[in-house]
């Protein structure tokens, strides 16, 4: 699996928190939760996110 994106507090925000998040994880600190942006691209992910097939018919 390949990751494309970054950890931000806002959609398409310019303040990436990737390094801060990585530093916290390495220090054994649980990073603050961030919102999830994007869409399910694989059929299995779409099924997991939308089992009633409302968004992904």
C-alpha positions in Angstrom: 0.0 0.0 0.0 1.2 3.5 -0.8 0.3 6.6 1.2 -0.4 9.8 -0.7 -1.3 12.8 1.3 -0.4 14.4 4.6 -1.6 14.9 8.1 -3.3 18.3 8.3 -6.1 19.8 10.4 -7.9 21.2 7.4 -8.7 19.8 4.0 -5.9 20.9 1.6 -4.3 22.8 4.5 -0.7 23.9 4.1 0.3 23.2 7.7 1.4 19.6 7.4 1.8 17.8 10.7 3.7 14.7 9.3 7.0 15.4 11.1 5.3 16.4 14.3 3.1 13.3 14.2 6.1 11.0 13.5 8.1 12.6 16.4 5.2 12.0 18.8 4.9 8.4 17.7 8.6 7.8 18.1 8.4 9.3 21.6 5.6 7.0 22.6 3.1 9.9 22.6 -0.4 9.4 21.2 -0.9 12.1 18.6 -4.0 14.2 18.7 -6.8 12.9 16.4 -7.1 14.6 13.0 -10.1 14.7 10.7 -10.2 12.1 7.8 -10.4 13.5 4.3 -10.5 11.6 1.0 -12.6 8.9 -0.5 -12.6 5.1 -0.7 -11.0 4.1 -3.9 -10.9 0.3 -3.7 -14.1 -1.8 -3.8 -13.3 -3.4 -0.5 -12.6 -0.1 1.2 -15.8 1.4 -0.3 -17.7 -1.6 1.1 -16.2 -1.1 4.5 -16.9 2.6 4.6 -20.4 2.4 3.0 -21.9 -1.0 3.7 -25.4 0.2 2.7 -24.0 1.5 -0.6 -25.4 5.0 -0.2 -22.3 6.9 -1.4 -20.7 4.2 -3.5 -23.6 2.5 -5.3 
